[in-house]
């Protein structure tokens, strides 16, 4: 006799994403895994006395979103500090920081997420701007990319001694209040939450992630309490996201010495890759390019130079660990692919994070090396007319994020958000409506990159990423079909429910 299901989602439009055109009406789940995907009448016989039956009322069911690149605590930081995303300009940013300053007794006033490229003036927040918030308390505003920060005079007085002089921007010899790359590190240290605060941030962030249909994350961890907190939450049965921890190269020796291997862990928390930077960001003009910026004289900078990178990749590969490298400029991407070429990138699932500027030769090089392109479709918001990419790159903006070219070349494509913002459907909309054909994907292709592609990047495609019998029951119920709504309205589709391991962790 067939055992009854624990959970049945029925009266739905189930897109399995295993086959691009396959749809069914119902899904049955037992012991956290999918046991049947079929028409509704075929699932009815699995209903038992204790089966939870969810009538989806015609809604769309797809695999749960896996965010292949995120910093989950940053989602929490936006919730508890001044949220500077979508401010209209310096004046509104100052208003939000001032309001937050009145609400907190903390010595340090912090805001996250400003993006000057949307302001028209396209200038960073300066010391003079932030002195209007306070002249006594240190004020720090992090740019959205986290490679640039702005400080008021009090913050400069406190932190400048620990900052490399070359990364502190000046005008007429005086600091402007804008710092980049290594000069941002002392600010990270000053704002790093303790273990209890980290737990609070992650609990708040995972709730938000579940509301957005996210069932798994690949979290980038450096000098953080997150690995311990994730395991504590898992032990307490309080984790509603599958977490893959990508450890920074700072921790490479510890990871190797402790015998950790990529993919090892529990059902909810696993060791991922070893992570490093190579360059900076386009927003900060620190991404390493083959040619100078269209609006500057330099071609960016190395954060980790190619020789150091190659040593890291060799050490991790020899230890059986996956490697992933932040590389935004075309020169940086080339250096990473060169480093991977000697180390069976396809077998290790070595990844390139961001890979924003890719000339045609680099797309082919990706294919030859076998690396995974771990990319952020939401960054295409900067590819629009008059956007950041046009300012920084000029005509080279057409070579930014060629998802179509990568896919057609056979390069594994994994989507993530980098918390800019953490909203998979926003990213899907950006990919579907991208301005260049070389960037543009279909709805199915974009969703697959955020599900099965992200699972592949973790070596977990046998367990996650599609709605098939035997897979873990990580599912999202959407109020509307992304295939049916106008392409410019995909981001407006609401998540009705999120299921992780057969448990409904969010229900609208």
NORVEN-V873990 format. One record per residue. N is the residue number from 1. SS is DSSP state (H for helix, E for strand, L for the rest). OMEGA is omega in whole degrees, -180 to 180 (* if undefined). NEAR is the number of other C-alpha atoms within 12 Angstrom. Layout:
BEGIN
n=N ss=SS omega=OMEGA near=NEAR
n=N ss=SS omega=OMEGA near=NEAR
END
This chain:
BEGIN
n=1 ss=L omega=-180 near=5
n=2 ss=L omega=179 near=12
n=3 ss=L omega=179 near=17
n=4 ss=L omega=177 near=24
n=5 ss=L omega=173 near=31
n=6 ss=L omega=-177 near=30
n=7 ss=E omega=174 near=38
n=8 ss=E omega=169 near=45
n=9 ss=E omega=-175 near=50
n=10 ss=E omega=-177 near=35
n=11 ss=L omega=-176 near=28
n=12 ss=L omega=168 near=33
n=13 ss=E omega=-173 near=37
n=14 ss=E omega=174 near=41
n=15 ss=E omega=-175 near=39
n=16 ss=L omega=-174 near=40
n=17 ss=L omega=171 near=33
n=18 ss=L omega=172 near=29
n=19 ss=L omega=-174 near=18
n=20 ss=L omega=-174 near=21
n=21 ss=L omega=-173 near=15
n=22 ss=L omega=173 near=21
n=23 ss=E omega=176 near=26
n=24 ss=E omega=-176 near=33
n=25 ss=L omega=-173 near=33
n=26 ss=E omega=179 near=43
n=27 ss=E omega=176 near=56
n=28 ss=E omega=-175 near=48
n=29 ss=E omega=174 near=42
n=30 ss=E omega=179 near=31
n=31 ss=L omega=174 near=21
n=32 ss=L omega=-180 near=27
n=33 ss=E omega=178 near=32
n=34 ss=E omega=179 near=37
n=35 ss=E omega=180 near=30
n=36 ss=E omega=173 near=38
n=37 ss=E omega=-172 near=39
n=38 ss=E omega=172 near=31
n=39 ss=L omega=-172 near=23
n=40 ss=H omega=-176 near=29
n=41 ss=H omega=180 near=19
n=42 ss=H omega=-179 near=19
n=43 ss=H omega=-174 near=30
n=44 ss=H omega=-176 near=25
n=45 ss=H omega=177 near=20
n=46 ss=H omega=179 near=32
n=47 ss=L omega=178 near=29
n=48 ss=L omega=-177 near=20
n=49 ss=L omega=-175 near=13
n=50 ss=L omega=179 near=14
n=51 ss=L omega=172 near=24
n=52 ss=E omega=-179 near=23
n=53 ss=E omega=179 near=29
n=54 ss=E omega=175 near=31
n=55 ss=E omega=-176 near=23
n=56 ss=L omega=175 near=29
n=57 ss=L omega=176 near=21
n=58 ss=L omega=-179 near=23
n=59 ss=L omega=-177 near=31
n=60 ss=E omega=177 near=39
n=61 ss=E omega=178 near=47
n=62 ss=E omega=174 near=53
n=63 ss=E omega=177 near=47
n=64 ss=L omega=178 near=54
n=65 ss=E omega=174 near=54
n=66 ss=E omega=-180 near=52
n=67 ss=E omega=-172 near=54
n=68 ss=E omega=176 near=53
n=69 ss=E omega=179 near=48
n=70 ss=E omega=173 near=40
n=71 ss=L omega=-165 near=39
n=72 ss=H omega=180 near=47
n=73 ss=H omega=179 near=44
n=74 ss=H omega=174 near=45
n=75 ss=H omega=177 near=35
n=76 ss=H omega=180 near=30
n=77 ss=H omega=177 near=32
n=78 ss=H omega=-178 near=32
n=79 ss=H omega=-173 near=27
n=80 ss=H omega=177 near=28
n=81 ss=L omega=178 near=34
n=82 ss=E omega=-180 near=36
n=83 ss=E omega=-175 near=34
n=84 ss=L omega=176 near=38
n=85 ss=L omega=174 near=33
n=86 ss=L omega=172 near=23
n=87 ss=L omega=-173 near=28
n=88 ss=L omega=-179 near=21
n=89 ss=L omega=-179 near=25
n=90 ss=H omega=-177 near=34
n=91 ss=H omega=-180 near=24
n=92 ss=H omega=176 near=25
n=93 ss=H omega=178 near=39
n=94 ss=H omega=179 near=37
n=95 ss=H omega=-179 near=25
n=96 ss=H omega=178 near=33
n=97 ss=H omega=179 near=42
n=98 ss=H omega=178 near=32
n=99 ss=H omega=178 near=22
n=100 ss=H omega=179 near=31
n=101 ss=H omega=179 near=30
n=102 ss=H omega=-176 near=19
n=103 ss=H omega=-175 near=16
n=104 ss=L omega=175 near=17
n=105 ss=L omega=-179 near=11
n=106 ss=L omega=179 near=16
n=107 ss=L omega=-177 near=21
n=108 ss=L omega=178 near=32
n=109 ss=E omega=-171 near=41
n=110 ss=E omega=173 near=47
n=111 ss=E omega=-176 near=43
n=112 ss=E omega=162 near=42
n=113 ss=E omega=-179 near=39
n=114 ss=E omega=-179 near=43
n=115 ss=L omega=-175 near=43
n=116 ss=H omega=-177 near=37
n=117 ss=H omega=180 near=36
n=118 ss=H omega=-171 near=28
n=119 ss=L omega=-174 near=23
n=120 ss=L omega=177 near=17
n=121 ss=L omega=177 near=18
n=122 ss=L omega=175 near=22
n=123 ss=L omega=178 near=23
n=124 ss=L omega=167 near=37
n=125 ss=L omega=-176 near=42
n=126 ss=L omega=176 near=38
n=127 ss=H omega=-179 near=36
n=128 ss=H omega=177 near=27
n=129 ss=H omega=-172 near=31
n=130 ss=H omega=173 near=42
n=131 ss=H omega=177 near=30
n=132 ss=L omega=176 near=29
n=133 ss=L omega=178 near=38
n=134 ss=L omega=174 near=30
n=135 ss=L omega=-177 near=23
n=136 ss=L omega=-180 near=20
n=137 ss=L omega=175 near=29
n=138 ss=L omega=179 near=36
n=139 ss=E omega=-180 near=48
n=140 ss=E omega=176 near=52
n=141 ss=E omega=179 near=52
n=142 ss=E omega=172 near=45
n=143 ss=E omega=-175 near=39
n=144 ss=L omega=-176 near=36
n=145 ss=L omega=180 near=37
n=146 ss=L omega=173 near=34
n=147 ss=L omega=-178 near=36
n=148 ss=E omega=176 near=41
n=149 ss=E omega=178 near=45
n=150 ss=E omega=-176 near=51
n=151 ss=E omega=171 near=48
n=152 ss=L omega=-175 near=38
n=153 ss=H omega=-179 near=30
n=154 ss=H omega=178 near=27
n=155 ss=H omega=176 near=40
n=156 ss=H omega=179 near=37
n=157 ss=H omega=-176 near=20
n=158 ss=H omega=-169 near=22
n=159 ss=H omega=-170 near=31
n=160 ss=H omega=-179 near=31
n=161 ss=H omega=-179 near=14
n=162 ss=H omega=-175 near=23
n=163 ss=L omega=174 near=27
n=164 ss=L omega=-174 near=18
n=165 ss=H omega=-176 near=21
n=166 ss=H omega=180 near=18
n=167 ss=H omega=174 near=30
n=168 ss=E omega=-175 near=33
n=169 ss=E omega=-176 near=30
n=170 ss=E omega=173 near=17
n=171 ss=E omega=-176 near=12
n=172 ss=L omega=179 near=7
n=173 ss=L omega=-178 near=9
n=174 ss=E omega=177 near=16
n=175 ss=E omega=179 near=26
n=176 ss=E omega=-172 near=29
n=177 ss=E omega=-180 near=38
n=178 ss=E omega=178 near=40
n=179 ss=E omega=-178 near=43
n=180 ss=E omega=171 near=41
n=181 ss=H omega=-173 near=40
n=182 ss=H omega=178 near=30
n=183 ss=H omega=177 near=31
n=184 ss=H omega=-176 near=39
n=185 ss=H omega=178 near=27
n=186 ss=H omega=177 near=24
n=187 ss=H omega=175 near=37
n=188 ss=H omega=-179 near=28
n=189 ss=H omega=-178 near=18
n=190 ss=H omega=-178 near=21
n=191 ss=H omega=-179 near=31
n=192 ss=L omega=180 near=24
n=193 ss=L omega=174 near=25
n=194 ss=L omega=-173 near=19
n=195 ss=H omega=-179 near=20
n=196 ss=H omega=178 near=19
n=197 ss=H omega=178 near=21
n=198 ss=H omega=178 near=31
n=199 ss=H omega=179 near=30
n=200 ss=H omega=-180 near=28
n=201 ss=H omega=-177 near=31
n=202 ss=H omega=178 near=43
n=203 ss=H omega=178 near=31
n=204 ss=H omega=-178 near=26
n=205 ss=H omega=-179 near=32
n=206 ss=H omega=175 near=40
n=207 ss=H omega=178 near=28
n=208 ss=H omega=179 near=32
n=209 ss=H omega=178 near=45
n=210 ss=H omega=177 near=43
n=211 ss=H omega=-180 near=34
n=212 ss=L omega=179 near=41
n=213 ss=L omega=-180 near=46
n=214 ss=E omega=-179 near=47
n=215 ss=E omega=179 near=49
n=216 ss=E omega=180 near=50
n=217 ss=E omega=167 near=51
n=218 ss=E omega=-171 near=47
n=219 ss=E omega=-180 near=43
n=220 ss=E omega=-171 near=41
n=221 ss=E omega=178 near=35
n=222 ss=L omega=177 near=26
n=223 ss=L omega=-173 near=22
n=224 ss=L omega=174 near=33
n=225 ss=L omega=-173 near=26
n=226 ss=H omega=-179 near=37
n=227 ss=H omega=179 near=35
n=228 ss=H omega=-178 near=22
n=229 ss=H omega=178 near=31
n=230 ss=H omega=-179 near=41
n=231 ss=H omega=175 near=28
n=232 ss=H omega=179 near=22
n=233 ss=H omega=178 near=26
n=234 ss=H omega=180 near=25
n=235 ss=H omega=-180 near=16
n=236 ss=L omega=-178 near=12
n=237 ss=L omega=-175 near=15
n=238 ss=L omega=-178 near=22
n=239 ss=L omega=-179 near=34
n=240 ss=L omega=175 near=39
n=241 ss=L omega=168 near=47
n=242 ss=E omega=-173 near=44
n=243 ss=E omega=172 near=45
n=244 ss=E omega=-174 near=45
n=245 ss=E omega=174 near=46
n=246 ss=E omega=-176 near=45
n=247 ss=E omega=178 near=40
n=248 ss=E omega=178 near=31
n=249 ss=H omega=175 near=34
n=250 ss=H omega=-175 near=19
n=251 ss=H omega=-174 near=25
n=252 ss=H omega=-179 near=35
n=253 ss=H omega=-180 near=19
n=254 ss=H omega=179 near=17
n=255 ss=H omega=-180 near=30
n=256 ss=H omega=-177 near=25
n=257 ss=H omega=-179 near=13
n=258 ss=L omega=177 near=13
n=259 ss=L omega=178 near=17
n=260 ss=L omega=177 near=27
n=261 ss=L omega=179 near=30
n=262 ss=L omega=-179 near=34
n=263 ss=L omega=179 near=30
n=264 ss=L omega=176 near=25
n=265 ss=E omega=-179 near=21
n=266 ss=L omega=175 near=17
n=267 ss=L omega=-173 near=27
n=268 ss=L omega=-177 near=32
n=269 ss=E omega=-178 near=33
n=270 ss=E omega=173 near=32
n=271 ss=E omega=179 near=40
n=272 ss=E omega=-175 near=44
n=273 ss=E omega=166 near=47
n=274 ss=E omega=-170 near=48
n=275 ss=E omega=172 near=39
n=276 ss=E omega=167 near=39
n=277 ss=E omega=159 near=43
n=278 ss=L omega=-179 near=44
n=279 ss=E omega=-178 near=41
n=280 ss=L omega=-175 near=42
n=281 ss=L omega=174 near=41
n=282 ss=L omega=180 near=48
n=283 ss=L omega=180 near=41
n=284 ss=L omega=-176 near=45
n=285 ss=L omega=179 near=35
n=286 ss=L omega=171 near=36
n=287 ss=L omega=-174 near=42
n=288 ss=L omega=-176 near=39
n=289 ss=L omega=174 near=38
n=290 ss=L omega=179 near=24
n=291 ss=L omega=-177 near=24
n=292 ss=L omega=177 near=24
n=293 ss=L omega=178 near=33
n=294 ss=L omega=-179 near=23
n=295 ss=L omega=178 near=22
n=296 ss=L omega=-176 near=19
n=297 ss=L omega=-177 near=14
n=298 ss=L omega=175 near=20
n=299 ss=L omega=179 near=28
n=300 ss=L omega=-175 near=36
n=301 ss=L omega=172 near=34
n=302 ss=E omega=169 near=32
n=303 ss=L omega=169 near=29
n=304 ss=L omega=-173 near=28
n=305 ss=L omega=-174 near=25
n=306 ss=H omega=180 near=29
n=307 ss=H omega=179 near=17
n=308 ss=H omega=178 near=20
n=309 ss=H omega=-179 near=35
n=310 ss=H omega=179 near=27
n=311 ss=H omega=177 near=23
n=312 ss=H omega=-177 near=36
n=313 ss=H omega=180 near=40
n=314 ss=H omega=-179 near=29
n=315 ss=H omega=-179 near=25
n=316 ss=H omega=-178 near=42
n=317 ss=H omega=180 near=32
n=318 ss=H omega=179 near=19
n=319 ss=L omega=179 near=26
n=320 ss=L omega=-178 near=30
n=321 ss=L omega=172 near=40
n=322 ss=E omega=178 near=49
n=323 ss=E omega=176 near=52
n=324 ss=E omega=-174 near=51
n=325 ss=E omega=172 near=49
n=326 ss=E omega=177 near=44
n=327 ss=E omega=-175 near=44
n=328 ss=L omega=180 near=44
n=329 ss=L omega=-178 near=48
n=330 ss=H omega=177 near=43
n=331 ss=H omega=179 near=34
n=332 ss=H omega=179 near=42
n=333 ss=H omega=179 near=48
n=334 ss=H omega=-180 near=38
n=335 ss=H omega=180 near=36
n=336 ss=H omega=-180 near=51
n=337 ss=H omega=175 near=45
n=338 ss=H omega=-180 near=28
n=339 ss=H omega=-178 near=37
n=340 ss=H omega=-170 near=41
n=341 ss=L omega=-176 near=27
n=342 ss=L omega=-170 near=23
n=343 ss=L omega=174 near=31
n=344 ss=L omega=-176 near=28
n=345 ss=H omega=-178 near=37
n=346 ss=H omega=-180 near=30
n=347 ss=H omega=-180 near=25
n=348 ss=H omega=-172 near=36
n=349 ss=L omega=176 near=41
n=350 ss=L omega=-171 near=45
n=351 ss=E omega=168 near=51
n=352 ss=E omega=-179 near=53
n=353 ss=E omega=176 near=48
n=354 ss=E omega=177 near=47
n=355 ss=L omega=-171 near=51
n=356 ss=L omega=-177 near=48
n=357 ss=E omega=-176 near=44
n=358 ss=L omega=172 near=38
n=359 ss=L omega=-174 near=29
n=360 ss=H omega=-180 near=24
n=361 ss=H omega=-179 near=21
n=362 ss=H omega=174 near=36
n=363 ss=H omega=178 near=38
n=364 ss=H omega=179 near=23
n=365 ss=H omega=174 near=30
n=366 ss=H omega=-178 near=41
n=367 ss=H omega=-178 near=27
n=368 ss=H omega=-176 near=24
n=369 ss=H omega=-179 near=33
n=370 ss=L omega=-180 near=33
n=371 ss=L omega=175 near=45
n=372 ss=E omega=174 near=48
n=373 ss=E omega=179 near=53
n=374 ss=E omega=-165 near=47
n=375 ss=E omega=-174 near=48
n=376 ss=L omega=-177 near=48
n=377 ss=H omega=179 near=52
n=378 ss=H omega=177 near=38
n=379 ss=H omega=178 near=44
n=380 ss=H omega=174 near=40
n=381 ss=H omega=179 near=31
n=382 ss=H omega=-178 near=32
n=383 ss=H omega=-178 near=37
n=384 ss=L omega=-178 near=25
n=385 ss=L omega=179 near=20
n=386 ss=L omega=-177 near=21
n=387 ss=L omega=-176 near=27
n=388 ss=H omega=-177 near=35
n=389 ss=H omega=177 near=35
n=390 ss=H omega=179 near=26
n=391 ss=H omega=-174 near=30
n=392 ss=H omega=-168 near=37
n=393 ss=H omega=-176 near=35
n=394 ss=H omega=-178 near=22
n=395 ss=H omega=179 near=18
n=396 ss=H omega=178 near=28
n=397 ss=H omega=-179 near=34
n=398 ss=H omega=-180 near=30
n=399 ss=H omega=-180 near=33
n=400 ss=E omega=172 near=46
n=401 ss=L omega=-180 near=49
n=402 ss=L omega=-176 near=43
n=403 ss=H omega=179 near=46
n=404 ss=H omega=-180 near=31
n=405 ss=H omega=179 near=30
n=406 ss=H omega=-178 near=41
n=407 ss=H omega=-179 near=29
n=408 ss=H omega=176 near=20
n=409 ss=L omega=180 near=23
n=410 ss=L omega=179 near=22
n=411 ss=L omega=176 near=35
n=412 ss=L omega=-174 near=42
n=413 ss=E omega=178 near=48
n=414 ss=E omega=-179 near=49
n=415 ss=E omega=172 near=53
n=416 ss=L omega=-174 near=48
n=417 ss=L omega=-170 near=46
n=418 ss=L omega=178 near=36
n=419 ss=L omega=-177 near=40
n=420 ss=L omega=-9 near=36
n=421 ss=L omega=175 near=40
n=422 ss=L omega=-179 near=42
n=423 ss=L omega=-175 near=38
n=424 ss=H omega=-178 near=52
n=425 ss=H omega=172 near=46
n=426 ss=H omega=178 near=39
n=427 ss=H omega=178 near=43
n=428 ss=H omega=179 near=47
n=429 ss=H omega=-180 near=38
n=430 ss=H omega=180 near=39
n=431 ss=H omega=-177 near=44
n=432 ss=H omega=-176 near=36
n=433 ss=L omega=-177 near=30
n=434 ss=L omega=-174 near=35
n=435 ss=L omega=-178 near=27
n=436 ss=L omega=178 near=24
n=437 ss=L omega=-178 near=20
n=438 ss=L omega=-179 near=28
n=439 ss=L omega=-163 near=38
n=440 ss=L omega=177 near=33
n=441 ss=L omega=170 near=33
n=442 ss=L omega=178 near=26
n=443 ss=H omega=-179 near=34
n=444 ss=H omega=-179 near=31
n=445 ss=H omega=-180 near=35
n=446 ss=H omega=178 near=43
n=447 ss=H omega=179 near=46
n=448 ss=H omega=179 near=41
n=449 ss=H omega=-180 near=48
n=450 ss=L omega=-178 near=52
n=451 ss=L omega=-177 near=47
n=452 ss=H omega=178 near=43
n=453 ss=H omega=178 near=42
n=454 ss=H omega=176 near=46
n=455 ss=H omega=179 near=45
n=456 ss=H omega=-179 near=36
n=457 ss=H omega=178 near=50
n=458 ss=L omega=-176 near=50
n=459 ss=L omega=-176 near=33
n=460 ss=L omega=-177 near=29
n=461 ss=L omega=177 near=29
n=462 ss=L omega=-176 near=20
n=463 ss=L omega=-169 near=29
n=464 ss=L omega=167 near=43
n=465 ss=L omega=176 near=45
n=466 ss=L omega=177 near=45
n=467 ss=L omega=-178 near=46
n=468 ss=L omega=175 near=36
n=469 ss=L omega=-178 near=25
n=470 ss=L omega=179 near=25
n=471 ss=L omega=175 near=35
n=472 ss=E omega=-175 near=38
n=473 ss=L omega=174 near=45
n=474 ss=L omega=-168 near=50
n=475 ss=E omega=175 near=53
n=476 ss=E omega=174 near=55
n=477 ss=E omega=-179 near=48
n=478 ss=E omega=-180 near=41
n=479 ss=L omega=-180 near=29
n=480 ss=L omega=179 near=29
n=481 ss=L omega=176 near=32
n=482 ss=L omega=178 near=36
n=483 ss=L omega=-173 near=28
n=484 ss=L omega=-178 near=18
n=485 ss=L omega=174 near=19
n=486 ss=L omega=-176 near=17
n=487 ss=H omega=-179 near=26
n=488 ss=H omega=-180 near=22
n=489 ss=H omega=-178 near=22
n=490 ss=H omega=-179 near=31
n=491 ss=H omega=-180 near=31
n=492 ss=H omega=178 near=23
n=493 ss=L omega=-178 near=31
n=494 ss=L omega=172 near=29
n=495 ss=E omega=-180 near=38
n=496 ss=E omega=-180 near=31
n=497 ss=E omega=177 near=36
n=498 ss=E omega=-177 near=42
n=499 ss=E omega=177 near=44
n=500 ss=E omega=-179 near=41
n=501 ss=L omega=179 near=35
n=502 ss=L omega=178 near=36
n=503 ss=E omega=176 near=34
n=504 ss=E omega=-175 near=33
n=505 ss=E omega=174 near=33
n=506 ss=E omega=176 near=29
n=507 ss=E omega=-180 near=23
n=508 ss=L omega=* near=18
END
